[in-house]
Amino acid sequence: SKISEHLQENIVIDAPLLFEAGLEKYCDITIGIVADDDIRAYRVSQRDNLDIEEARIRIMSQKDKQFYIDKCNYIIENNSSLGVLEANFKELSKIIGE
C-alpha cells in the first residue's frame, strides 16, 4: 500500500492497547488514527457482521477519540475513504521527516 511505501526506514507498531500496556515508552512518535463514533460503528458493523447497535455497544467499551488525541504526538482523522487516509498519512510523513 502507499502507506507502507512511506515507512520503509521505520518500524511501525499497530497496537490498539499501546498506552494501556505502557509500550509508548519504546516509541519515538505515536500516531493515532481516529474516526467519529458513527463512522466507527458503521465500519465495525460491516467488518464483523453486527447490527449497528451491537457495534455501538462494542465501541462504547473502548477508549474514546479524545484519549488518543491527548496521548498521541500526531492524529489523523479517518472519516473518509482509504484514499484520503493515505493522502493524510503521506502529508504527515513529510512533516515528521522534516
Backbone torsions as a table, in degrees:
resi	resn	phi	psi	omega
1	SER	NA	165.6	180.0
2	LYS	-65.1	-32.3	179.4
3	ILE	-62.8	-45.2	-178.2
4	SER	-65.0	-27.2	177.7
5	GLU	-62.1	-30.7	-177.4
6	HIS	-87.3	0.5	-176.2
7	LEU	-117.8	19.1	-173.2
8	GLN	-60.4	-29.5	-176.3
9	GLU	-103.4	10.6	-175.5
10	ASN	-129.1	159.5	173.1
11	ILE	-103.0	130.0	-178.9
12	VAL	-114.9	132.1	176.6
13	ILE	-112.7	118.0	174.9
14	ASP	-94.0	97.7	-171.8
15	ALA	-135.7	95.3	179.0
16	PRO	-57.2	-25.9	-178.9
17	LEU	-107.7	26.9	-177.8
18	LEU	-52.6	-50.5	-176.5
19	PHE	-72.1	-39.8	179.2
20	GLU	-62.6	-32.9	179.7
21	ALA	-86.3	-5.5	-179.5
22	GLY	73.6	18.3	-176.1
23	LEU	-83.7	-8.5	-180.0
24	GLU	-61.4	-22.4	179.3
25	LYS	-65.2	-16.8	177.8
26	TYR	-94.3	3.0	-175.5
27	CYS	-109.7	136.2	174.1
28	ASP	-76.1	-36.7	-177.6
29	ILE	-139.9	139.5	172.7
30	THR	-117.6	135.5	179.6
31	ILE	-122.3	123.3	175.8
32	GLY	-100.2	132.1	174.4
33	ILE	-109.2	114.0	-172.5
34	VAL	-123.1	158.6	176.6
35	ALA	-144.4	159.6	176.4
36	ASP	-63.5	150.2	-175.8
37	ASP	-58.2	-39.5	179.6
38	ASP	-62.9	-40.7	178.8
39	ILE	-68.4	-42.5	177.3
40	ARG	-59.6	-45.3	-179.1
41	ALA	-60.9	-44.1	179.2
42	TYR	-61.4	-46.4	-178.4
43	ARG	-63.4	-42.9	178.1
44	VAL	-63.9	-41.9	-179.9
45	SER	-62.1	-39.9	178.7
46	GLN	-70.0	-44.7	-177.2
47	ARG	-66.1	-42.3	-172.0
48	ASP	-105.5	8.6	178.6
49	ASN	55.0	50.6	178.7
50	LEU	-112.3	157.4	170.5
51	ASP	-77.2	163.4	-171.2
52	ILE	-61.5	-35.0	179.3
53	GLU	-68.6	-38.0	175.3
54	GLU	-62.6	-40.7	178.6
55	ALA	-64.8	-41.2	178.8
56	ARG	-63.0	-40.9	178.2
57	ILE	-61.8	-42.9	178.5
58	ARG	-61.4	-43.5	-178.9
59	ILE	-66.1	-36.4	-179.7
60	MET	-65.7	-20.2	178.3
61	SER	-85.2	-4.7	-178.3
62	GLN	-101.9	166.2	175.1
63	LYS	-62.5	144.0	179.5
64	ASP	-83.9	171.2	-176.5
65	LYS	-56.1	-40.0	-176.7
66	GLN	-62.4	-33.0	177.1
67	PHE	-55.3	-47.2	-178.2
68	TYR	-73.2	-35.8	176.5
69	ILE	-60.6	-41.9	-179.6
70	ASP	-71.1	-31.9	-172.4
71	LYS	-94.0	-32.2	-172.0
72	CYS	-86.6	153.0	175.0
73	ASN	-71.1	-35.8	-179.0
74	TYR	-137.0	150.9	178.2
75	ILE	-128.5	136.2	171.7
76	ILE	-117.1	124.8	175.6
77	GLU	-79.7	131.3	-178.5
78	ASN	-120.6	62.8	-178.8
79	ASN	-103.7	11.0	-175.8
80	SER	-131.3	-142.1	-175.3
81	SER	-88.8	168.9	175.7
82	LEU	-60.4	-38.0	178.7
83	GLY	-61.3	-41.0	177.7
84	VAL	-67.3	-41.7	177.3
85	LEU	-58.9	-46.3	179.6
86	GLU	-62.3	-41.0	178.4
87	ALA	-64.7	-42.0	178.2
88	ASN	-64.7	-39.4	178.6
89	PHE	-67.2	-39.9	178.6
90	LYS	-61.7	-43.1	178.4
91	GLU	-63.2	-43.8	178.8
92	LEU	-64.1	-38.9	-179.4
93	SER	-65.3	-30.0	174.3
94	LYS	-66.8	-43.9	-180.0
95	ILE	-62.4	-46.2	-177.9
96	ILE	-66.0	-37.1	-177.6
97	GLY	-73.3	-14.5	-178.3
98	GLU	-76.5	NA	NA
